[in-house]
Amino acid sequence: MAILKEPPVEAPQPEPGQLPTQSARREVPPEPMRAPPKRRRPLLWLAAFAVIVLGGALFLILGGDDDSTTPRSQSVNAPSGMPMTGGSGTSQSASSTVQVQLGEMYVKPSASTVPAGRVKFVARNVGSVEHELMIERMPIRLDAPGMPTEDAAMGMIDEMGSMDRGEMTLRLTPGKYELFCNVPGHYAAGQRTTLTVTR
């Protein structure tokens, strides 16, 4: 007995311009979702930031000026063209040392008269607010009443916090000099005194 096989039924092809029927559409399985690629830029920025912060911290720890005996600031010009030197310099010429206390609102040097030559000033802020020590030959220059011209100072130890200490050495010629604090308002409040340099 012969078995008849039915020919395969082909899906009807749509005519040009027609959309395929529902039965003719093939179900296409959706593509599996992929995880977005990992971003590495935020990690690079974070690493760069950490390197900068650590580098700054090491600079402050290793290169910072923690020695309170080191002068915070020294002027680069001295009278008669003579160079100034720090407290660690040595010289065969005799030098005087003046201890200066600064507080609210006074300047108290250990001497009011010194001989001409090298004079080392060792300043300590014994007050509770920030002070500076500046020296200028009298009469001093003022920007306004009670406001000394900072650029006219021969030397300066600046930004001394409470109990901070600083040093500067100047070569002074005979005459009268004023020692004062130039933190805004301090000179006008009377934080100044006179130093006489003799021959």
Residue frames as a rotation matrix with the C-alpha (Angstrom) as fourth column:
MET 1
0.594 0.805 0.000 0.00
0.805 -0.594 0.000 0.00
0.000 0.000 -1.000 0.00
ALA 2
-0.292 -0.719 0.631 1.51
0.709 -0.605 -0.361 3.30
0.641 0.342 0.686 -1.04
ILE 3
0.141 0.250 -0.958 1.77
0.863 -0.505 -0.005 6.12
-0.485 -0.826 -0.287 1.53
LEU 4
0.379 0.066 0.923 1.05
0.675 -0.702 -0.227 9.49
0.633 0.709 -0.311 0.13
LYS 5
-0.335 -0.530 -0.779 3.17
0.871 -0.489 -0.042 12.31
-0.359 -0.693 0.625 1.42
GLU 6
0.797 0.601 0.055 1.77
0.589 -0.755 -0.290 15.76
-0.133 0.263 -0.956 1.37
PRO 7
0.037 -0.801 0.598 4.04
0.684 -0.416 -0.599 18.33
0.728 0.431 0.532 -0.13
PRO 8
-0.493 -0.260 -0.830 5.39
0.829 -0.430 -0.358 20.89
-0.264 -0.865 0.428 2.39
VAL 9
0.607 0.745 0.275 3.22
0.781 -0.624 -0.032 23.92
0.148 0.235 -0.961 2.73
GLU 10
-0.560 -0.802 0.209 5.09
0.767 -0.597 -0.237 27.08
0.315 0.028 0.949 2.02
ALA 11
-0.103 0.488 -0.867 4.10
0.620 -0.650 -0.440 30.24
-0.778 -0.582 -0.236 3.78
PRO 12
0.608 0.373 0.700 2.58
0.791 -0.363 -0.493 32.65
0.070 0.854 -0.516 1.34
GLN 13
-0.550 -0.830 -0.096 5.00
0.822 -0.558 0.117 35.34
-0.150 -0.015 0.989 0.29
PRO 14
0.242 0.662 -0.710 3.66
0.430 -0.729 -0.533 38.86
-0.870 -0.176 -0.460 0.62
GLU 15
0.534 0.000 0.846 3.29
0.817 -0.258 -0.516 40.83
0.219 0.966 -0.138 -2.52
PRO 16
-0.591 -0.792 0.155 5.60
0.735 -0.607 -0.302 43.81
0.333 -0.065 0.941 -2.94
GLY 17
-0.612 0.311 0.727 4.36
-0.277 -0.945 0.172 46.72
0.741 -0.096 0.665 -0.80
GLN 18
0.554 0.832 -0.024 2.44
-0.306 0.230 0.924 44.51
0.774 -0.504 0.382 1.61
LEU 19
-0.165 -0.549 0.820 3.38
-0.980 0.000 -0.197 43.75
0.108 -0.836 -0.538 5.20
PRO 20
-0.715 -0.087 -0.694 3.84
-0.148 0.989 0.028 40.10
0.683 0.123 -0.720 6.06
THR 21
0.411 0.911 0.031 0.94
-0.351 0.127 0.928 38.45
0.841 -0.392 0.372 7.83
GLN 22
0.390 -0.193 0.900 1.17
-0.918 -0.008 0.396 37.35
-0.069 -0.981 -0.180 11.45
SER 23
0.872 -0.022 0.489 1.67
-0.040 0.992 0.117 33.73
-0.488 -0.121 0.865 10.42
ALA 24
0.770 -0.604 0.205 4.48
0.387 0.187 -0.903 34.66
0.506 0.775 0.378 8.06
ARG 25
0.478 -0.623 0.619 6.47
-0.701 -0.695 -0.158 36.62
0.529 -0.359 -0.769 10.65
ARG 26
0.199 -0.501 -0.842 9.28
0.416 0.822 -0.390 34.76
0.887 -0.273 0.372 12.28
GLU 27
0.994 0.112 0.021 9.75
0.018 -0.339 0.941 35.09
0.112 -0.934 -0.339 15.97
VAL 28
0.154 -0.985 0.076 13.26
0.104 -0.060 -0.993 36.44
0.983 0.161 0.093 16.59
PRO 29
0.528 0.030 -0.849 14.45
0.826 0.217 0.521 35.79
0.200 -0.976 0.090 20.12
PRO 30
0.939 -0.190 0.285 15.66
-0.219 -0.973 0.073 38.96
0.264 -0.131 -0.956 21.81
GLU 31
0.101 -0.981 -0.167 19.42
0.077 0.175 -0.982 39.36
0.992 0.086 0.093 22.23
PRO 32
0.378 -0.003 -0.926 20.61
0.896 0.255 0.364 38.73
0.235 -0.967 0.099 25.75
MET 33
0.948 -0.016 0.318 21.26
-0.077 -0.980 0.181 41.97
0.309 -0.196 -0.930 27.68
ARG 34
0.136 -0.971 -0.197 24.90
0.717 0.234 -0.657 42.81
0.684 -0.052 0.728 28.11
ALA 35
0.510 -0.059 -0.858 26.30
0.744 -0.470 0.474 44.62
-0.431 -0.881 -0.196 31.11
PRO 36
0.969 -0.194 0.153 27.56
-0.079 -0.831 -0.551 48.10
0.234 0.522 -0.820 30.21
PRO 37
0.232 -0.958 -0.171 31.34
0.531 0.272 -0.803 48.33
0.815 0.095 0.571 29.95
LYS 38
0.479 -0.136 -0.867 33.07
0.847 -0.186 0.497 49.29
-0.229 -0.973 0.026 33.17
ARG 39
0.809 -0.214 0.548 34.14
0.037 -0.911 -0.411 52.90
0.587 0.353 -0.729 33.37
ARG 40
0.285 -0.793 -0.538 37.71
0.939 0.343 -0.009 53.34
0.192 -0.503 0.843 34.45
ARG 41
-0.119 -0.363 0.924 37.92
0.309 -0.898 -0.313 57.09
0.944 0.248 0.219 34.30
PRO 42
0.717 0.379 0.584 36.49
-0.376 -0.495 0.783 57.75
0.587 -0.781 -0.213 37.77
LEU 43
0.870 -0.449 -0.203 39.05
0.465 0.609 0.642 55.34
-0.165 -0.653 0.739 39.21
LEU 44
0.010 -0.902 0.432 41.87
0.894 -0.185 -0.408 57.15
0.448 0.390 0.804 37.39
TRP 45
0.127 0.098 0.987 40.70
-0.098 -0.989 0.111 60.51
0.987 -0.111 -0.116 38.69
LEU 46
0.951 0.264 0.162 40.41
-0.193 0.093 0.977 59.12
0.243 -0.960 0.139 42.19
ALA 47
0.572 -0.808 -0.143 43.93
0.817 0.543 0.195 57.68
-0.080 -0.228 0.970 42.02
ALA 48
-0.138 -0.626 0.767 45.34
0.619 -0.660 -0.427 60.99
0.773 0.416 0.479 40.70
PHE 49
0.469 0.398 0.788 43.59
-0.325 -0.752 0.573 62.91
0.821 -0.525 -0.224 43.47
ALA 50
0.983 -0.112 -0.143 44.96
0.180 0.480 0.859 60.54
-0.027 -0.870 0.492 46.12
VAL 51
0.199 -0.971 0.134 48.51
0.954 0.161 -0.251 60.96
0.222 0.178 0.959 44.75
ILE 52
-0.080 -0.194 0.978 48.18
0.190 -0.966 -0.176 64.77
0.978 0.172 0.114 44.89
VAL 53
0.758 0.438 0.483 46.83
-0.372 -0.318 0.872 64.73
0.536 -0.841 -0.078 48.44
LEU 54
0.853 -0.480 -0.207 49.51
0.502 0.643 0.578 62.33
-0.144 -0.597 0.789 49.67
GLY 55
0.020 -0.880 0.475 52.24
0.854 -0.232 -0.465 64.33
0.519 0.415 0.747 47.92
GLY 56
0.161 0.119 0.980 51.05
-0.158 -0.977 0.145 67.54
0.974 -0.178 -0.139 49.55
ALA 57
0.962 0.224 0.156 50.91
-0.193 0.151 0.969 65.91
0.193 -0.963 0.189 52.96
LEU 58
0.558 -0.822 -0.115 54.45
0.829 0.543 0.136 64.56
-0.049 -0.171 0.984 52.59
PHE 59
-0.071 -0.569 0.819 55.69
0.521 -0.721 -0.456 68.00
0.851 0.394 0.348 51.48
LEU 60
0.486 0.331 0.809 54.17
-0.419 -0.724 0.548 69.62
0.767 -0.605 -0.213 54.56
ILE 61
0.996 -0.092 -0.013 55.57
0.061 0.530 0.846 66.94
-0.071 -0.843 0.534 56.86
LEU 62
0.409 -0.905 0.118 59.06
0.886 0.424 0.188 66.70
-0.220 0.028 0.975 55.38
GLY 63
-0.358 -0.603 0.713 59.57
0.811 -0.579 -0.083 70.12
0.463 0.549 0.696 53.80
GLY 64
0.622 0.696 0.358 57.44
0.408 -0.679 0.611 72.31
0.668 -0.234 -0.706 56.03
ASP 65
-0.382 -0.735 0.560 58.92
-0.115 -0.563 -0.818 74.89
0.917 -0.377 0.131 58.35
ASP 66
0.610 0.632 -0.477 58.18
0.342 0.333 0.879 73.35
0.715 -0.699 -0.013 61.74
ASP 67
-0.236 -0.773 -0.590 61.26
0.940 -0.028 -0.340 74.78
0.246 -0.634 0.733 63.42
SER 68
0.752 0.653 -0.089 59.96
0.650 -0.712 0.265 77.70
0.110 -0.257 -0.960 65.42
THR 69
0.270 -0.717 -0.643 63.47
0.375 -0.537 0.756 79.15
-0.887 -0.445 0.124 65.69
THR 70
-0.546 -0.437 0.714 63.66
0.814 -0.078 0.575 79.75
-0.196 0.896 0.398 61.95
PRO 71
-0.680 0.324 -0.657 62.65
-0.199 -0.945 -0.259 83.23
-0.705 -0.045 0.708 60.82
ARG 72
0.148 0.833 0.533 59.36
0.557 0.375 -0.741 83.24
-0.817 0.406 -0.409 58.95
SER 73
0.765 0.121 0.633 60.34
0.615 -0.429 -0.662 86.14
0.191 0.895 -0.402 56.75
GLN 74
-0.012 -0.780 -0.626 63.34
0.606 -0.504 0.615 88.32
-0.795 -0.372 0.479 56.16
SER 75
0.825 0.228 -0.517 63.66
-0.184 -0.757 -0.628 91.45
-0.534 0.613 -0.582 54.12
VAL 76
0.580 -0.622 0.526 66.03
0.807 0.526 -0.269 91.26
-0.109 0.580 0.807 51.18
ASN 77
0.232 -0.535 0.812 67.39
0.363 -0.727 -0.583 94.79
0.902 0.431 0.026 51.48
ALA 78
0.434 -0.200 -0.878 69.42
0.881 -0.108 0.460 96.37
-0.187 -0.974 0.129 54.25
PRO 79
0.955 -0.071 -0.287 70.87
-0.088 -0.995 -0.046 99.87
-0.283 0.069 -0.957 54.72
SER 80
0.250 -0.921 -0.298 74.18
-0.763 -0.377 0.525 100.83
-0.596 0.096 -0.797 53.12
GLY 81
0.391 -0.046 -0.919 73.88
-0.808 0.462 -0.366 97.90
0.441 0.886 0.143 50.70
MET 82
-0.665 -0.658 0.353 75.04
-0.746 0.568 -0.348 95.47
0.029 -0.495 -0.869 53.38
PRO 83
-0.251 0.599 -0.760 73.49
-0.264 0.713 0.649 92.00
0.931 0.364 -0.021 53.11
MET 84
0.190 0.384 0.903 71.45
-0.982 0.069 0.177 90.57
0.006 -0.921 0.390 55.92
THR 85
-0.622 -0.384 -0.682 72.15
-0.379 0.910 -0.166 87.11
0.685 0.155 -0.712 57.24
GLY 86
0.499 0.807 -0.314 70.13
-0.144 0.435 0.889 84.57
0.854 -0.399 0.334 59.18
GLY 87
0.735 -0.130 0.666 70.77
-0.678 -0.146 0.720 83.63
0.004 -0.981 -0.196 62.79
SER 88
0.857 -0.403 0.321 72.98
0.296 0.895 0.334 80.67
-0.422 -0.191 0.886 61.80
GLY 89
0.689 -0.632 0.354 75.52
0.259 -0.242 -0.935 82.78
0.677 0.736 -0.003 59.85
THR 90
0.491 -0.611 -0.621 78.91
0.774 -0.021 0.632 83.49
-0.399 -0.792 0.463 61.39
SER 91
0.670 -0.330 0.665 80.95
0.222 -0.765 -0.604 86.66
0.708 0.553 -0.439 61.18
GLN 92
-0.249 -0.843 -0.476 84.10
0.848 0.048 -0.528 88.00
0.468 -0.535 0.703 62.79
SER 93
-0.617 0.071 0.784 82.40
-0.196 -0.978 -0.066 91.34
0.763 -0.194 0.617 63.53
ALA 94
-0.949 0.290 -0.125 80.67
0.187 0.197 -0.962 91.73
-0.255 -0.936 -0.241 66.90
SER 95
-0.493 0.856 0.154 76.89
0.036 -0.157 0.987 91.58
0.869 0.492 0.047 66.91
SER 96
-0.815 0.347 0.464 74.15
-0.561 -0.270 -0.783 92.45
-0.146 -0.898 0.414 69.37
THR 97
-0.684 0.674 -0.279 71.11
0.471 0.700 0.537 90.35
0.557 0.236 -0.796 70.16
VAL 98
-0.767 0.546 0.337 67.80
-0.641 -0.676 -0.363 91.94
0.029 -0.494 0.869 71.11
GLN 99
-0.795 0.602 -0.076 65.04
0.607 0.788 -0.103 89.76
-0.003 -0.128 -0.992 72.54
VAL 100
-0.819 0.568 0.081 61.61
-0.536 -0.807 0.248 91.17
0.207 0.160 0.965 71.65
GLN 101
-0.727 0.684 0.062 58.26
0.553 0.636 -0.539 90.23
-0.408 -0.357 -0.840 73.19
LEU 102
-0.827 0.559 0.065 55.03
-0.356 -0.609 0.709 91.06
0.436 0.563 0.703 71.36
GLY 103
-0.694 0.675 -0.249 51.61
0.693 0.534 -0.485 91.01
-0.194 -0.509 -0.838 72.98
GLU 104
0.081 0.832 0.549 48.33
0.804 -0.381 0.457 92.89
0.590 0.404 -0.699 73.05
MET 105
0.866 -0.142 0.479 49.23
0.459 -0.151 -0.875 95.68
0.196 0.978 -0.066 72.17
TYR 106
0.737 -0.672 -0.068 52.89
-0.480 -0.592 0.647 96.20
-0.475 -0.444 -0.760 72.96
VAL 107
0.675 -0.707 -0.210 56.44
0.202 0.451 -0.869 95.62
0.710 0.545 0.447 71.69
LYS 108
0.885 -0.373 0.279 59.03
-0.394 -0.281 0.875 95.09
-0.248 -0.884 -0.396 74.47
PRO 109
0.520 -0.789 -0.328 62.69
-0.065 0.347 -0.936 94.82
0.852 0.508 0.128 73.39
SER 110
0.644 -0.355 -0.678 65.32
0.757 0.423 0.498 93.67
0.110 -0.834 0.541 75.90
ALA 111
-0.404 -0.757 -0.514 67.33
0.725 -0.607 0.324 96.82
-0.557 -0.241 0.794 75.11
SER 112
0.730 0.662 -0.169 66.37
0.447 -0.650 -0.615 100.28
-0.517 0.373 -0.770 73.92
THR 113
0.631 -0.624 -0.461 69.92
-0.743 -0.656 -0.130 101.12
-0.221 0.425 -0.878 72.73
VAL 114
0.694 -0.486 0.532 72.38
0.471 0.865 0.175 99.01
-0.545 0.129 0.829 70.73
PRO 115
-0.168 -0.813 -0.557 75.69
-0.213 -0.522 0.826 99.77
-0.963 0.257 -0.086 69.01
ALA 116
0.448 0.269 -0.853 75.79
-0.854 -0.154 -0.497 100.09
-0.265 0.951 0.161 65.23
GLY 117
-0.724 -0.671 -0.160 76.55
-0.682 0.664 0.305 96.91
-0.099 0.330 -0.939 63.29
ARG 118
-0.550 0.504 -0.666 74.91
-0.081 0.762 0.643 93.55
0.831 0.408 -0.378 63.10
VAL 119
-0.619 0.464 0.634 71.83
-0.758 -0.139 -0.638 93.28
-0.208 -0.875 0.437 65.30
LYS 120
-0.808 0.372 -0.457 70.00
0.146 0.878 0.457 90.01
0.571 0.302 -0.763 65.74
PHE 121
-0.407 0.775 0.483 66.32
-0.908 -0.401 -0.122 90.27
0.099 -0.489 0.867 66.70
VAL 122
-0.891 0.221 -0.397 64.75
0.238 0.971 0.007 87.25
0.387 -0.089 -0.918 68.39
ALA 123
-0.549 0.771 0.322 61.00
-0.786 -0.608 0.114 87.82
0.284 -0.191 0.940 68.60
ARG 124
-0.887 0.387 -0.251 58.37
0.435 0.883 -0.179 85.83
0.152 -0.268 -0.951 70.50
ASN 125
-0.351 0.869 0.350 54.62
-0.422 -0.480 0.769 86.35
0.836 0.122 0.535 70.38
VAL 126
-0.970 0.016 -0.243 53.45
0.222 0.463 -0.858 85.98
0.099 -0.886 -0.452 73.98
GLY 127
-0.570 0.819 -0.063 49.97
-0.760 -0.555 -0.338 87.25
-0.312 -0.144 0.939 73.13
SER 128
-0.296 0.573 0.764 46.88
0.101 0.814 -0.571 85.33
-0.950 -0.092 -0.299 72.14
VAL 129
0.844 0.536 -0.005 46.48
0.069 -0.118 -0.991 86.78
-0.532 0.836 -0.136 68.62
GLU 130
0.433 -0.684 0.587 48.81
0.901 0.311 -0.302 86.87
0.024 0.660 0.751 65.60
HIS 131
0.755 -0.283 -0.592 51.58
-0.088 -0.938 0.335 89.50
-0.650 -0.201 -0.733 65.59
GLU 132
0.662 -0.635 0.398 54.45
0.604 0.138 -0.785 90.62
0.444 0.760 0.475 63.34
LEU 133
0.420 -0.589 -0.691 57.73
0.393 -0.568 0.723 92.37
-0.818 -0.575 -0.007 64.06
MET 134
0.594 -0.259 0.762 58.90
0.708 -0.281 -0.648 95.01
0.382 0.924 0.016 61.60
ILE 135
0.137 -0.605 -0.785 61.75
0.615 -0.569 0.546 97.51
-0.777 -0.557 0.294 61.83
GLU 136
0.445 0.011 0.895 62.11
0.795 -0.465 -0.389 100.76
0.413 0.885 -0.215 59.93
ARG 137
-0.676 -0.713 -0.187 64.35
0.734 -0.628 -0.258 103.82
0.066 -0.311 0.948 60.24
MET 138
0.303 0.799 -0.519 62.48
0.810 -0.503 -0.302 106.85
-0.502 -0.328 -0.800 61.62
PRO 139
-0.322 0.938 0.127 60.56
-0.690 -0.140 -0.710 108.75
-0.649 -0.316 0.692 60.48
ILE 140
-0.663 0.101 0.742 58.68
0.362 0.911 0.200 105.78
-0.656 0.401 -0.640 59.06
ARG 141
-0.887 0.389 -0.250 56.55
-0.412 -0.420 0.808 105.99
0.210 0.820 0.533 55.93
LEU 142
-0.537 0.794 0.285 52.78
0.023 0.352 -0.936 105.65
-0.843 -0.496 -0.207 56.26
ASP 143
-0.785 0.404 0.470 50.20
0.579 0.208 0.788 104.65
0.221 0.891 -0.397 53.65
ALA 144
0.176 0.838 0.517 47.56
0.099 -0.538 0.837 106.37
0.979 -0.096 -0.178 55.78
PRO 145
-0.099 -0.213 0.972 47.37
-0.876 -0.445 -0.186 107.55
0.472 -0.870 -0.143 59.42
GLY 146
0.159 0.097 0.982 48.24
-0.817 0.571 0.076 104.58
-0.554 -0.815 0.171 61.63
MET 147
0.906 0.165 0.390 49.12
0.068 0.853 -0.518 102.37
-0.418 0.496 0.761 58.60
PRO 148
0.039 -0.977 -0.209 52.90
-0.426 -0.206 0.881 101.88
-0.904 0.054 -0.425 58.01
THR 149
0.568 0.018 -0.823 54.10
-0.817 0.140 -0.560 101.19
0.105 0.990 0.095 54.47
GLU 150
0.830 -0.185 0.526 55.11
-0.080 0.894 0.441 97.53
-0.551 -0.409 0.727 54.61
ASP 151
0.775 -0.543 0.325 57.52
0.549 0.322 -0.771 97.76
0.314 0.776 0.548 51.65
ALA 152
0.506 -0.594 0.625 59.56
-0.416 -0.803 -0.426 100.41
0.756 -0.045 -0.654 53.48
ALA 153
0.882 -0.154 0.446 60.49
-0.383 0.319 0.867 98.06
-0.276 -0.935 0.222 56.33
MET 154
0.014 -0.967 -0.253 64.12
-0.986 0.028 -0.162 96.99
0.164 0.252 -0.954 56.55
GLY 155
-0.885 -0.263 -0.385 63.20
-0.206 0.961 -0.182 93.61
0.418 -0.082 -0.905 57.99
MET 156
-0.004 0.952 0.307 60.16
-0.966 -0.082 0.244 91.66
0.258 -0.295 0.920 59.06
ILE 157
-1.000 -0.008 -0.014 59.16
-0.004 0.962 -0.275 88.53
0.016 -0.274 -0.961 60.97
ASP 158
-0.487 0.871 -0.060 55.58
-0.822 -0.434 0.369 87.92
0.296 0.229 0.927 59.94
GLU 159
0.283 0.828 -0.484 52.59
-0.586 0.549 0.596 85.79
0.760 0.115 0.640 60.90
MET 160
-0.838 -0.521 -0.161 53.68
-0.157 0.514 -0.843 84.71
0.522 -0.681 -0.513 64.36
GLY 161
0.262 0.931 -0.255 50.85
0.021 0.259 0.966 82.86
0.965 -0.258 0.049 66.09
SER 162
0.743 0.087 0.664 50.58
-0.626 -0.262 0.735 82.67
0.237 -0.961 -0.140 69.85
MET 163
0.620 -0.618 0.483 53.92
-0.261 0.418 0.870 81.51
-0.740 -0.665 0.098 71.39
ASP 164
0.792 -0.415 0.448 55.60
0.598 0.374 -0.709 81.38
0.127 0.829 0.544 67.95
ARG 165
0.417 -0.764 -0.491 59.15
0.095 -0.501 0.860 82.66
-0.904 -0.406 -0.137 67.60
GLY 166
0.819 -0.203 0.536 61.18
0.556 0.050 -0.830 84.11
0.142 0.978 0.154 64.75
GLU 167
0.188 -0.846 -0.498 64.57
0.484 -0.362 0.797 85.69
-0.854 -0.391 0.342 64.07
MET 168
0.818 -0.145 0.556 66.15
0.489 -0.333 -0.806 88.21
0.302 0.932 -0.201 61.71
THR 169
0.110 -0.853 -0.511 69.57
0.732 -0.278 0.622 89.84
-0.672 -0.442 0.594 61.57
LEU 170
0.860 0.188 0.474 70.14
0.459 -0.691 -0.558 93.33
0.223 0.697 -0.681 60.17
ARG 171
-0.356 -0.923 -0.147 73.14
0.933 -0.342 -0.115 95.62
0.056 -0.178 0.983 59.83
LEU 172
0.705 0.709 -0.025 72.07
0.701 -0.691 0.177 98.92
0.108 -0.143 -0.984 61.36
THR 173
-0.373 -0.754 0.540 73.74
0.576 -0.645 -0.502 102.33
0.727 0.124 0.675 61.13
PRO 174
-0.828 0.029 -0.560 73.49
0.502 -0.406 -0.763 104.97
-0.249 -0.913 0.322 63.89
GLY 175
-0.728 0.645 0.231 70.05
-0.389 -0.666 0.637 106.55
0.565 0.374 0.736 64.23
LYS 176
-0.555 0.649 0.521 66.57
-0.568 0.163 -0.807 105.94
-0.609 -0.743 0.278 65.57
TYR 177
-0.841 0.293 -0.454 64.45
-0.187 0.630 0.754 103.00
0.507 0.719 -0.475 64.45
GLU 178
-0.160 0.852 0.498 60.90
-0.979 -0.074 -0.188 101.95
-0.124 -0.518 0.846 65.16
LEU 179
-0.994 0.002 -0.111 59.94
-0.003 0.999 0.049 98.39
0.111 0.049 -0.993 66.05
PHE 180
-0.407 0.913 0.033 56.26
-0.825 -0.352 -0.442 97.72
-0.392 -0.207 0.896 65.43
CYS 181
-0.571 0.384 0.726 53.56
0.404 0.901 -0.158 95.21
-0.714 0.203 -0.670 64.53
ASN 182
-0.815 0.225 -0.534 51.93
-0.539 -0.631 0.558 95.75
-0.211 0.743 0.635 61.14
VAL 183
-0.674 0.733 0.095 48.94
0.739 0.669 0.083 93.44
-0.003 0.126 -0.992 61.56
PRO 184
-0.377 0.536 0.755 45.99
0.270 -0.716 0.643 95.67
0.886 0.447 0.125 60.54
GLY 185
0.622 0.700 0.350 45.02
-0.012 -0.438 0.899 97.96
0.783 -0.563 -0.264 63.41
HIS 186
0.593 -0.401 -0.699 47.89
0.796 0.423 0.433 97.00
0.122 -0.813 0.570 65.73
TYR 187
-0.542 -0.804 0.243 50.20
0.759 -0.593 -0.268 99.96
0.360 0.039 0.932 64.93
ALA 188
-0.266 0.530 0.805 47.31
-0.125 -0.847 0.517 102.40
0.956 0.037 0.292 65.40
ALA 189
0.775 0.581 -0.248 46.51
0.117 0.253 0.960 100.67
0.620 -0.774 0.128 68.71
GLY 190
0.680 -0.554 0.480 50.03
-0.731 -0.565 0.384 101.53
0.058 -0.612 -0.789 69.99
GLN 191
0.835 -0.399 0.379 51.97
0.245 0.887 0.392 98.31
-0.493 -0.234 0.838 69.28
ARG 192
0.592 -0.691 0.414 55.28
0.352 -0.239 -0.905 100.05
0.725 0.682 0.102 68.57
THR 193
0.792 -0.437 -0.427 58.46
0.312 -0.311 0.898 101.25
-0.525 -0.844 -0.110 70.30
THR 194
0.837 -0.537 -0.103 61.74
-0.468 -0.606 -0.644 103.04
0.283 0.587 -0.758 69.51
LEU 195
0.681 -0.732 0.008 65.23
0.659 0.617 0.430 101.58
-0.320 -0.287 0.903 69.25
THR 196
0.836 -0.481 -0.265 68.33
-0.515 -0.854 -0.073 103.81
-0.191 0.197 -0.962 69.25
VAL 197
0.720 -0.676 0.157 71.47
0.690 0.671 -0.273 102.67
0.079 0.305 0.949 67.42
THR 198
0.809 -0.485 -0.332 74.65
-0.230 -0.781 0.581 104.36
-0.541 -0.394 -0.743 68.63
ARG 199
0.576 -0.684 -0.447 78.10
-0.660 -0.068 -0.748 104.71
0.482 0.726 -0.491 67.05
